[in-house]
Amino acid sequence: MVDVERFRVLLEEERSRKLELLKALRSDISSVSLARQDSNVDDEHDPEGSTIAFELSQASALMSQSQVGLEQIDDALARIAAGTYGLCAVCGVAIPEGRLEARPWTPFCVNHASGRS
């Protein structure tokens, strides 16, 4: 039997980290966007332009990944509340505890995880 309370704590800690990361990324993106807006930077011809564009692109990608991760964590917490945490969403078989330790938000057993979680 899976120690659901232990995983709830792990998920809530990870949720807090994701929220802090999202806050920091939003702040970074806003700062860079404001700095860019106030300058006459031409990304194509300015040596710093490509760096700024790359940083914005990277921060945006990290933000998207973090938002997806936050949704997965919220879904896992909902499964805990519903009493279905630790059971595969496809076949209903118990997800091995080792898999849950590696990916506590996963809704899939190893057999049904390919490319999903």
N, C-alpha and C positions, 0 to 999 in steps of 0.2 A: 504494500500500500504506500502510495506517495505521500510524503509529508507536505501537504498542501500549504500549511501555514509558513513553512520555511520558504517555499516558492513564492508565496504572496509577498513576503518581506523582500525577497530578491527582486521581484518584479516592481514593487513600489520604489525600491532604491534605484533601479535602472530607469524607471519612469522619471524620477527626480533629476537624474543625470541628463536624460534626454531633454527635459524641459529647460534646464540650465544651458545646455548646448544650443538649443533652438533660440533662446533669448540672446546668447552671445553672438550667434550667427546673424540674427536679425539686426543686431546693433552694428556688427561689422559691415554688413551689406548696406545699411543706411548711411554709415559714416563714409564709406567709399563712394556711394552714389552721390551724396551731398558734396563731397570734395570734388568729384568729377563735374558735377553740375555747375559749380562755381568757377571752374577753370575753362580755358580755351583749348583743352587737350583734344588732339586729333589722334585717336588710337592708332590709326594706320601709319602716321608719320612720326609720332612721338615715341622715343625709345621706352618711356615708362608706360605708354598706352597699352601695349600688349600684356605687360605685367598686371596692370590694373584689371584688364578684361579677364585675364586668366584667374586672378584672385576672386573676382566676382563670380566667375563660372564655377570655380571650385567651391566657394561658400554656398552657392545656390544648390549645387549637387549634394553637398553635405546636409544642407537643410532639408532637401527632399528625402534623402535617406533617413534622416532623423525623424521626420514626420511619419514615414512609413513604419519605422521601428516603434514609434510611440503608439500608432494605431494597433500594431501587433501586440504590444504590451497591454493596452486597454482591452483588447479582445480576450487576452489570456486572463486578465483580472475579472472580466465578465464571466468567463468559463468557471473560474473559481467560485464566484457568487452563485452561479447556476448549478454547481456541483458536477460539472463535466470536465473539469481540468484534469489533464493527464490521460485523457481518452482520445484516441484518434478520431478526427472529424469525419473520416471516410469509412473506416471499418469498425470503430468502437473499441478496438483492442487497446489495452493499457500501453502507454508510451513508456519505454524503458527510462528509469530514473537517470541513467547516464546521459541520455539524449536531452532530458529536461534540464539537467545541470548545464549542459553546453548551450542549449537554446530554450530557456524557460518559457518563452512565448510561443513555442511551436504548437500547432494544433494537429500535427501529423506524426504517425509512427514512421519508422525508418522506411518501411516498404512504400509508403505513400508520400514521402517527402521530396522525391526527385523534382528539383526546380521550384518547389513551392515555399519552403520556409527558410 
